[in-house]
Amino acid sequence: MVPGEPGPSWNPIIDLQLLWSFPFMVNAFRAGTIVAVLAGLIGWFMVLRRQSFAGHTVAVAGFPGAAGATLLGVAPVFGYFGFCLAAAAVIAALPRGRDAGYREESAVTGTVNAFALACGYLFIALYKGFLGGVNALLFGNFLGITDDDVLALLAVAVVALAVLAAVGRPLLFASVDPDVAAARGVPVRALSVVFLMLLGAAVAEASQITGTLLVFALLVMPAATAQRLTARPVASLALTVLIGIVATWLGLGIAYFSPYPIGFCVTTVAFAGYLLAHAARAGRFGLPRPRLAGGAT
């Protein structure tokens, strides 16, 4: 909570007006909304393709990227995108299959994960000045976003979403049933590479807001919640974006009027939504988990 500011009222409109009276909060809402949309849509495919571990590894790669950029005296954004895209490229280069391919992918992904964390702490140790932003690298910083940062995030999101829109239908087919898709001439391997590069861009963008350790708050939980509630792809995608935006806005509001970190608030709201969705499906009604065509959950 900002010192000297009043607590929340019972009127959400008044509270929003108060929040938006500060330029840094306006930028936080703008950037958070952009990231929620991009991370939600990319994350929906990531959850569907069962590549959450790969997404986590790409997110972790943002930590040494930002730390290394600081060590070199350049903007952390270059490190985020450079290392996240590089990690995505390494994972994309691995062969995929139902047997040894999956084991190899998992082993290499875990190796990249551990090595990225080690490099991050090495870069911090090599930095001779005062590095006060370690917590921001790991857990995010919504409140230091400038107008230029918002424009950069928007540009990346527009490009990434345009590419996703172009490959969305065949990517969905390849994600639900890759064997049938390949038999019908869909370039499954090429789509996998394109998707992982999009994932790297989305993670690099979201990590600047949520931090590398909390990126799943917007990348995984909204998508997992939406897929728990409905099996219809269009409805599930729309619900994912809605949940991500609501979690971001509520998290920002709670953090402003409380002493708790923003990353914790956003993550908690998103996780609470997932628990409620799980309870609604499995608790009261005892309904099975929705399944997309082809048997994917």
C-alpha positions, 0 to 999 in steps of 0.5 A: 500500500502506498504510504499516506493513501486511504484504504479501499472503499466499498465503491470499486469505481472510486477505487479505480479512479484513485488507482488510475490517478497515478501514472505509474499505476496506469502503466501497470494496468496497461502493461499487465493487461497486454501481458495477460492477453499474450500470456493467456493465449500462448499459455492456453496452447502450452497447457494443451500441448503439455509443455508447462515444464518447457515454459517454466524452463524458458521463464527461468532463462530470463533470470540469467538473461536480465542479470547478464544484461545488467552485468554488461550495462545494457537494458535487461529487456535485451537479456530477457528476450535473448535468453528466453528465445535461446532457451526456446530454440534449444528445446525446439531443436530436440526431437519429439516422440512418444517414447525416447523423444519425450524422455530426451526432451524432459532431460534436456529441458531440466538441464537447461533449467538448472544451468540457467539458474546457475548462470543467473547467480554467477552473473550476480556474483560477478556484478561489482556494483549494487544490484538491488533488482534481484527480487524484481528479476525473480518476482517482478515489478509492476510499478517501474513500468514506463510509457516506452515499456508499455509501447515495447510490450504492445509491439511484441504482443501484436507481432506474436499474436499475429503469428499465433493467429496465422498458425492457430488452426493447424497448431490446434490440430497438431496439439490435439492429435499430432499423429493424425495431423502429420498423416494429413500433411500438417507440418507438425515439427515446424509448428512446434518450433514456431510455437516454442519461439512464440512461447519464448517471446511471451515468457520474456514479456511476462517475466518483466512484469511477474518476474521469472519465478512467478510467470506461471501466474499469467502463463499457466493458471488462467489457461488451466482454469479455463480448460477445466471449465470448458472443452470448446476451444474458442470459449476456453481461449476467451475465458483464459484471457478474461481470467488473466485480466481479472487476476491482474487487475485484482492483484494490482488493486489488492497490492496497492491497498495492502503491504503485500507484493504484487506478484504474490497478489496476482498469483494468489488470485489466479490460483484461487480461480483455479481452485474454484473452477476445480471445486465447481467441476469435481466437488459439487457436481462430480463432473468429469474434466472436459476433454477436447476432441482427440482425448486431450485434456 
